Amino acid sequence: MATAPTTFPQFSSLPTELRRSIWEEAVAGPSMHVVDGLTLAANHHPPREASWSKHEYIAFLDSVPSIQDEDSQPKMKWPRRCTRDPSMYLHRRFQRQACHEAASVSSLKALNVNTVYFPGQARKFDYDNDRDVLHLRFSSQYHAEYVEQTTSSHGSPHFSSIAEALEAHWSTEMALTVWQARRIAIDVRETLMPLSLVEIEYLASCIQKGLECIYLIDDAEERGSKSGPEHLNASSLQQRGRLYRLLHSRQLKKNVGREPDVFQGVGKTYREVFDLEKLGWTEAHPAFGFACRLSASIDAQQYDGGEEVFKGVRVLLAEEDYA
């Protein structure tokens, strides 16, 4: 049986404007950019390259290992969940390298740019700070090695990776990037271990400056091996129920009638959902408690600072794109 071609041989024969439109559509946003906030302890992993040594005991940002870029990754043991990077900044980078025509339409055109620094790799990238989302994944290499042993039967870790990151000294680059970000996403799974009110207030203080939205990401693909509702899709979660109204009670009118947010990743689309009950949430669910407390803390801190731009905590369902 013949297999489908992986390329389009006639692409170069298309009219120039059509080719440019295709290149532009391939990197169209709003987009998702995934980065890991890492902490490394020297006594918990093998020797590393010298470029990493200065980051021992310091939290910093780095790119998750990916099948697209695995040769450039440092020789370190990473979480098994980091097998593919859906970040759009990588796709934009690869597209710029394809040809001169692709490079000319793939450059970032944004008035408000935020820069993400990867100090261990001596790399950085820019993204549209008004439209795109910075997806922060908190993890430590030591805990990643034992994540399976420290997880309950319901998929809840016995430690908070967010609390661990807050205890670390943040690098200047990480602090600046997070401080300037206007839209930040966090995995729902990282909120399952409750944080204290002091920890939530401290987290809010690190991100609240100019922050417009916090997104909690629920991954549809991960539901197949965990308890809770499965086979859900974003289109079936558009009913705004009681939990949604409680979460957005401060700005309910603005949040009842608006369209759901949608963000593009590589091979994934992140769609906002409203029916938190169908996700398996209750008022006692740790993610709901985290969302309510973090939202209230950011609101209060922005009010005290005279800059009230926060629109609330929203929930995204990450769905695989299938051809």
PyMOL commands that set and color helices and strands:
alter all, ss='L'
color gray80, all
select helices_A, chain A and resi 11-13+16-26+42-44+50-53+70-72+88-96+100-106+141-145+161-167+172-180+188-191+197-207+220-225+234-236+242-247+249-256+286-305
alter helices_A, ss='H'
color red, helices_A
select strands_A, chain A and resi 32-39+58-62+113-118+123-128+133-140+169-170+183-187+213-219+262-264+268-273+313-320
alter strands_A, ss='S'
color yellow, strands_A
deselect
rebuild
show_as cartoon
